Amino acid sequence: MIAMMVLGSCERSEDELAQQRVERDGAVTFKLEGVVKDEAGEPMAGARVSVDGVESSAQTDAGGRYEIMSPYPFSNEVRVTVKKPGFRGVSRALKAAPGDDGDKKNTKVTICHLPSGDEDKTVTLEVADDAVLQGHLDHGDTLGACGSDLEVEDVEVSERVTIDALDFEDLVDGAAVDISSGCSVSLPVSGFVALESKPNRFFEIVLLLDASGSIERDDSFAASIAAAKALIAKLESKHTKIGIIRFATNATVVQHPTNSFDLVLRRLDEQAEQGPEAYKTQEGATNYEAALLGALDVLKPAERGANDNYRLVLMFSDGKPTLPIAPGLTQEPGDLEASLAAAELLAEAGIVVHTYSVGVREEDLRLTTLASIADLTGGEYVVVADSADLTQTLGTASLVGIGAATVANSKEAPTSTPLTLGLDGSFTASITVYPGAQTITLTAEDMSGVVTTSKTYTLTGVLPDGATCAD
């Protein structure tokens, strides 16, 4: 596991205070700094740290430290996200230096003032002018309300990712394989690989289609539907149910999960004909909370044993949540918190959410919410800047978190053969078996390419009685 500590930006010493305030062309910027550690208390290098609503992010150095810069004071509570390849990311609300995050053109900064000659009687003040603020800091005043130094919190971030399911379904370790003619035989095999092992391979999938007003501007709504239809064509209805939820100001279940792919495709065609809601209207807002809670309600197991299935949500959106806090035309602070709280409920239920940002630049701040939703639930976050590329992107995705898999025979070392994986982690292949003992190694890696797992099978190729084969 990783433990994360977010350190203060309002410490009392002069040196530490200077580290929190940076002059850039006469303007004051503010810094939030901290350290990321693993479960043994050792610094974690190479972790990506971001704060919702702040454009910049940071990567931890060899000592696990990071610095997040902002032109405005951080609010009293910030949501910090930590992610590193090979670990499940997490997003947590943490205490930060008190500050006013209101009008950015006239930001008021909270300070603790030390009156001259009577420093035991500190006074909490708010100042708005940079020059006045600098004068207070030069005098010895400190950022933040008096007696409100930033709290330091230890936060459990993630468990190391492991690949739990990795098997040839029709190959027995220690088996003897007859070679009836020649010096080798081609043996057809099939198998399955996934990050998480489930008792069965039944999939329940809900498509969350953003139908808010903004998504029509670059045909992202139509692209989402086209990509969903292409995805369905690559799945097998015998062990997959698919449902659809359309969301804007409200979330509507268009189709409960069903094995009838024809019915799902008809519902998608109906959505394409209906189109999204009108832009910048009361009906065209974006309610992530309602969408995620709707998916939770649809996928929540109604009977014993339903948790044995893979339950997934594929969420397509081009923007940010603007509800449930009224009026819904712009994002309010509570919209983000409500969205992430809903995502945490899905995570607790074992439901994975893969998020696709459609038609929006990766550096756009609106994407931080979609990234956090994926991180919280163990899903993948994918940016598709050109909505026309969504079908291809989704077609090469993995619903089970696997990026690649290979098979190798020890008699052919160091050569290995890539396996073609289905979206559900299934594969078929042929392996060549030679006379004598040999080891077949099946290897898989996660989407980041960091976590790998291997499984070996020992086979013996058996020639007919009296037959020989030169090495």
C-alpha positions in Angstrom: 0.0 0.0 0.0 1.0 3.7 -0.3 0.5 6.1 2.5 0.1 9.7 1.5 0.7 12.8 3.7 -0.2 16.2 2.5 1.9 18.8 4.4 1.0 22.3 5.4 1.4 25.6 3.6 1.1 27.7 6.7 3.9 26.6 9.0 5.2 29.0 11.6 9.0 29.2 10.8 10.2 31.8 8.4 12.0 29.3 6.2 9.0 27.1 5.8 6.7 30.1 5.2 9.0 31.2 2.3 8.6 27.9 0.7 4.8 28.4 0.6 4.9 31.8 -1.1 6.5 32.3 -4.5 7.0 35.6 -6.4 6.4 35.4 -10.1 6.5 38.7 -12.0 5.3 40.5 -8.9 2.3 38.1 -8.4 1.9 35.8 -5.4 1.5 32.0 -6.0 0.6 29.4 -3.4 2.1 26.0 -2.9 0.8 22.8 -1.4 3.5 20.3 -0.6 3.6 16.8 0.7 5.2 13.4 0.6 4.0 10.0 -0.6 5.2 6.9 1.2 4.6 3.1 0.8 3.2 0.8 3.4 6.7 0.4 5.0 7.0 4.1 5.4 9.5 4.5 2.6 9.3 7.4 0.1 7.4 6.5 -3.1 9.1 8.0 -6.2 7.3 8.5 -9.5 3.8 8.9 -8.2 1.6 11.5 -10.0 -0.2 13.9 -7.6 -3.0 16.3 -8.6 -5.5 18.5 -6.9 -9.0 18.9 -8.3 -9.6 22.4 -9.7 -5.8 23.1 -10.0 -4.3 23.0 -13.4 -0.8 21.8 -12.5 0.1 18.4 -11.2 3.4 17.0 -9.9 5.4 13.8 -9.8 7.1 12.8 -6.6 10.9 12.8 -6.5 13.2 10.2 -5.1 12.2 11.3 -1.6 8.5 11.0 -2.3 8.0 14.8 -2.2 5.8 16.8 -4.5 4.8 20.5 -4.8 1.4 21.7 -6.3 1.4 25.3 -7.4 -1.7 27.6 -7.7 -2.1 31.3 -8.4 -4.8 31.3 -5.7 -5.0 30.1 -2.1 -6.1 26.6 -1.7 -9.6 26.1 -0.1 -9.9 24.7 3.4 -10.4 21.2 2.0 -8.9 19.9 -1.2 -9.3 16.6 -3.0 -5.9 15.1 -3.8 -5.5 12.3 -6.2 -2.4 10.0 -6.3 -1.7 7.5 -9.1 1.2 5.4 -10.0 1.6 2.6 -12.6 1.2 -0.7 -10.9 -0.9 0.7 -8.1 -4.6 1.5 -7.9 -5.0 5.2 -7.6 -7.2 7.0 -5.1 -8.7 10.4 -4.5 -9.2 11.7 -0.9 -10.5 14.9 0.6 -7.8 16.4 2.9 -7.5 19.5 5.1 -5.5 22.4 3.5 -4.5 25.9 4.5 -7.6 28.1 5.0 -8.2 30.4 2.1 -11.0 32.2 0.2 -11.6 30.6 -3.2 -14.2 33.1 -4.2 -13.7 35.9 -6.7 -10.3 35.2 -8.3 -9.9 38.8 -9.3 -10.1 40.0 -5.7 -9.0 37.0 -3.7 -8.9 37.5 0.1 -6.2 35.6 1.9 -6.6 34.6 5.5 -3.6 35.4 7.7 -2.7 35.2 11.4 -1.6 38.7 12.5 0.9 39.3 15.3 0.3 42.8 16.8 3.6 44.7 17.5 4.5 44.6 21.1 1.9 42.1 22.1 2.5 39.0 20.0 0.7 36.8 22.5 -2.6 38.3 21.2 -2.8 37.0 17.7 -5.7 38.2 15.4 -7.1 36.4 12.3 -7.4 38.9 9.4 -8.3 38.7 5.7 -6.3 40.8 3.2 -7.0 41.2 -0.5 -4.1 43.4 -1.8 -0.8 41.6 -2.7 1.3 44.5 -1.4 -0.6 44.5 1.9 -0.2 40.8 2.2 3.5 41.1 1.5 3.8 43.7 4.3 2.1 41.4 6.8 4.3 38.5 5.9 7.5 40.6 6.1 6.3 41.7 9.6 6.1 38.0 10.7 2.4 37.2 10.1 1.6 33.8 8.8 -0.8 32.4 6.2 -3.9 30.7 7.6 -6.2 31.5 10.5 -4.5 31.7 13.9 -4.3 28.3 15.6 -5.3 26.5 12.4 -2.0 25.0 11.1 -2.7 22.5 8.4 -3.6 19.0 9.6 -1.4 16.2 8.4 -3.3 13.1 7.5 -2.1 9.6 6.6 -4.3 8.2 3.8 -4.3 4.7 2.4 -4.0 5.1 -1.3 -4.0 1.7 -2.9 -3.0 -1.9 -3.0 -0.6 -3.2 -5.5 -2.3 -4.5 -8.6 -2.1 -8.3 -9.2 -3.3 -10.4 -12.1 -5.5 -13.0 -10.4 -6.8 -14.9 -13.4 -4.4 -16.4 -15.9 -5.1 -19.8 -17.3 -5.1 -22.1 -20.3 -8.6 -23.6 -19.9 -7.8 -26.8 -21.8 -4.2 -27.5 -21.0 -3.2 -29.7 -18.1 0.2 -29.2 -16.4 2.3 -32.4 -16.8 0.3 -33.7 -19.8 1.8 -35.9 -22.4 1.1 -34.9 -26.0 1.3 -37.4 -28.8 3.3 -36.4 -31.9 1.9 -38.8 -34.5 4.2 -37.7 -37.3 7.1 -35.4 -37.9 9.1 -33.7 -35.1 6.4 -31.5 -33.7 2.6 -31.0 -33.4 0.5 -27.9 -33.3 -1.8 -27.9 -30.2 -4.8 -25.6 -30.2 -5.4 -23.9 -26.8 -7.7 -21.4 -25.3 -7.7 -19.4 -22.1 -8.7 -16.4 -20.1 -6.8 -13.6 -18.3 -8.0 -10.8 -16.1 -6.8 -8.6 -13.3 -9.5 -9.9 -11.0 -10.6 -13.5 -10.7 -14.3 -14.2 -10.5 -16.0 -17.6 -10.1 -17.6 -17.2 -13.5 -17.0 -15.2 -16.6 -20.4 -13.5 -16.9 -20.3 -9.8 -17.7 -22.9 -7.1 -16.7 -22.1 -3.8 -18.5 -23.9 -0.5 -18.2 -23.2 2.2 -20.9 -23.5 5.7 -19.4 -24.2 8.1 -22.3 -23.7 11.8 -21.6 -26.6 13.6 -23.4 -26.0 17.1 -21.9 -26.2 20.0 -24.2 -22.4 20.5 -24.7 -21.7 17.1 -26.1 -23.4 17.8 -29.5 -20.9 20.5 -30.4 -18.4 18.1 -31.9 -20.6 15.1 -32.6 -19.4 13.3 -29.4 -22.9 12.0 -28.7 -23.1 10.3 -32.1 -19.5 9.0 -31.7 -20.3 7.5 -28.3 -23.3 5.6 -29.7 -21.3 4.4 -32.8 -18.5 3.2 -30.5 -20.9 1.4 -28.2 -22.4 -0.4 -31.2 -19.0 -1.5 -32.4 -18.2 -2.7 -28.9 -21.3 -4.9 -28.8 -20.3 -6.5 -32.1 -17.2 -7.9 -30.4 -18.9 -9.4 -27.3 -20.8 -12.6 -26.9 -24.4 -12.4 -25.7 -24.3 -15.9 -24.1 -22.2 -14.5 -21.2 -22.8 -10.7 -21.4 -25.7 -8.5 -20.4 -25.7 -4.8 -21.5 -27.8 -1.9 -20.2 -28.0 1.8 -21.1 -28.4 4.9 -19.0 -28.8 8.3 -20.6 -27.9 11.3 -18.4 -28.0 15.0 -18.6 -29.9 17.0 -15.8 -31.4 13.7 -14.8 -30.4 10.0 -15.5 -32.8 7.7 -17.3 -32.5 3.9 -17.6 -33.0 3.4 -21.3 -32.5 -0.3 -21.2 -31.9 -2.6 -18.2 -29.1 -5.1 -18.7 -30.1 -7.8 -21.1 -28.6 -10.6 -23.2 -30.7 -9.4 -26.2 -28.1 -7.4 -28.1 -30.6 -6.7 -30.9 -32.8 -4.9 -28.3 -29.8 -3.0 -27.0 -28.8 -1.9 -30.6 -32.4 -0.7 -31.2 -32.3 1.4 -28.0 -29.0 2.9 -29.2 -30.5 3.8 -32.6 -33.4 5.5 -30.7 -30.9 7.5 -28.7 -29.1 8.6 -31.9 -32.4 9.7 -33.3 -33.4 11.6 -30.2 -30.0 13.3 -29.8 -28.7 15.2 -26.8 -30.5 17.9 -24.8 -30.3 21.6 -25.9 -27.1 23.4 -25.0 -27.2 25.7 -21.9 -30.7 24.9 -20.9 -32.1 23.6 -17.6 -32.5 20.1 -19.2 -29.0 20.1 -20.7 -26.9 20.1 -17.5 -24.5 17.3 -16.5 -25.4 15.2 -13.5 -22.6 12.6 -12.9 -24.0 11.7 -9.5 -27.4 10.7 -10.9 -25.7 8.7 -13.7 -23.4 6.8 -11.3 -26.1 6.1 -8.7 -28.3 4.9 -11.6 -25.6 2.5 -12.6 -25.2 1.3 -9.0 -29.0 0.7 -8.8 -29.0 -1.3 -12.0 -25.9 -3.4 -11.3 -26.4 -3.9 -7.6 -26.8 -7.7 -7.1 -30.4 -8.6 -6.4 -29.7 -12.3 -5.7 -27.1 -14.3 -4.0 -24.2 -15.2 -6.2 -24.6 -12.1 -8.4 -21.3 -10.8 -7.1 -19.6 -13.6 -9.0 -20.0 -11.6 -12.2 -17.8 -8.9 -13.7 -19.8 -5.7 -13.3 -18.6 -2.8 -15.3 -19.6 0.7 -16.3 -18.4 2.5 -19.5 -18.9 6.2 -19.0 -18.8 8.6 -22.0 -18.6 12.3 -21.4 -17.2 15.5 -22.8 -17.3 17.7 -19.7 -17.7 18.2 -16.0 -20.5 17.7 -13.5 -22.7 20.8 -13.1 -25.3 19.1 -10.8 -26.7 18.2 -8.2 -26.0 21.7 -6.9 -28.5 24.1 -8.6 -28.8 25.8 -11.0 -26.7 23.4 -13.0 -25.3 25.7 -15.7 -21.8 25.9 -14.1 -19.9 23.7 -11.8 -20.4 24.3 -8.1 -18.0 22.9 -5.4 -20.6 20.4 -4.2 -21.0 18.9 -7.7 -17.5 17.3 -7.7 -17.9 16.0 -4.2 -21.2 14.4 -5.0 -19.8 12.7 -8.1 -16.9 11.2 -6.3 -19.0 10.1 -3.4 -21.2 8.2 -5.8 -18.1 6.7 -7.4 -16.9 5.5 -4.0 -20.2 3.7 -3.5 -19.7 1.8 -6.8 -16.1 0.9 -5.7 -17.5 -0.5 -2.4 -19.9 -2.6 -4.4 -17.0 -4.0 -6.6 -18.2 -2.2 -9.7 -15.4 -0.9 -12.0 -16.0 2.3 -14.0 -14.0 3.0 -17.2 -14.3 6.6 -18.2 -13.9 8.0 -21.7 -13.4 11.7 -22.2 -14.7 12.4 -25.7 -13.7 15.3 -27.9 -11.9 17.2 -25.1 -8.2 18.1 -24.8 -6.2 16.1 -22.2 -5.0 19.3 -20.5 -8.6 20.5 -20.0 -9.3 20.9 -16.2 -12.7 19.4 -16.7 -11.2 15.9 -17.1 -10.0 15.6 -13.6 -13.3 14.4 -12.4 -13.5 11.6 -14.9 -9.9 10.5 -14.0 -10.8 10.4 -10.3 -13.9 8.3 -11.0 -11.8 5.8 -12.8 -9.1 5.8 -10.2 -11.6 5.3 -7.3 -13.2 2.3 -8.9 -10.1 0.6 -10.4 -11.0 1.5 -13.9 -9.1 3.0 -16.9 -9.3 6.7 -17.8 -9.0 7.3 -21.6 -8.8 10.7 -23.4 -10.1 10.6 -26.9 -9.4 14.1 -28.3 -11.0 13.4 -31.6 -14.4 11.9 -31.2 -14.0 10.1 -34.6 -11.3 8.0 -32.9 -13.5 6.6 -30.2 -14.7 3.5 -32.0 -11.1 2.4 -32.7 -10.0 3.3 -29.1 -12.9 1.3 -27.5 -12.3 -1.6 -29.9 -8.8 -2.1 -28.5 -9.8 -1.7 -24.9 -9.8 -4.4 -22.2 -12.8 -4.8 -20.0 -10.7 -6.8 -17.6 -7.6 -4.5 -17.2 -5.2 -6.6 -19.3 -2.9 -4.8 -21.8 -1.1 -7.7 -23.4 -0.3 -11.5 -23.1 2.2 -13.8 -24.7 2.9 -17.5 -24.8 6.4 -19.1 -25.1 7.9 -22.6 -25.4 11.2 -23.2 -23.6 12.5 -25.0 -26.7 12.0 -21.9 -28.8 13.5 -19.5 -26.2 13.8 -16.5 -26.2 11.0 -16.2 -28.8 7.5 -15.5 -27.5 4.2 -15.2 -29.4 1.7 -12.3 -28.7 -1.8 -13.5 -28.0 -4.8 -11.8 -29.5 -7.1 -11.0 -26.5 -10.8 -10.4 -26.7 -12.3 -7.5 -24.8 -13.3 -9.9 -22.1 -9.8 -11.3 -21.7 -10.4 -14.6 -23.6 -7.9 -15.9 -26.2 -7.3 -18.8 -28.5 -3.9 -19.8 -29.9 -1.8 -22.7 -31.1 1.4 -23.8 -29.5 4.0 -26.1 -31.0 5.0 -29.1 -28.9 8.3 -30.9 -29.5 9.6 -34.3 -28.4 10.7 -34.5 -24.8 10.0 -32.3 -21.8 9.4 -28.6 -22.3 7.8 -25.6 -20.5 5.0 -23.5 -21.8 4.9 -20.1 -20.2 1.8 -17.8 -20.3 2.6 -14.2 -19.4 0.2 -11.2 -19.1 0.6 -7.6 -18.1 -1.8 -4.9 -17.0 -2.8 -1.8 -19.0 0.2 0.2 -17.7 2.7 -2.5 -18.7 4.1 -2.4 -15.2 2.5 -5.4 -13.5 3.2 -8.8 -15.0 2.3 -12.3 -14.1 3.4 -15.7 -15.5 2.1 -19.2 -15.3 4.0 -22.3 -16.5 2.9 -25.7 -17.8 5.3 -28.6 -18.2 4.5 -30.8 -21.3 6.1 -33.9 -22.7 6.0 -34.6 -26.4 5.7 -38.3 -27.1 6.8 -39.9 -30.4 5.4 -43.2 -31.7 7.2 -46.3 -30.5 10.4 -46.7 -32.4 10.3 -43.3 -34.0 13.2 -40.9 -33.7 13.6 -37.2 -34.4 16.9 -35.4 -34.7 17.3 -32.3 -32.5 
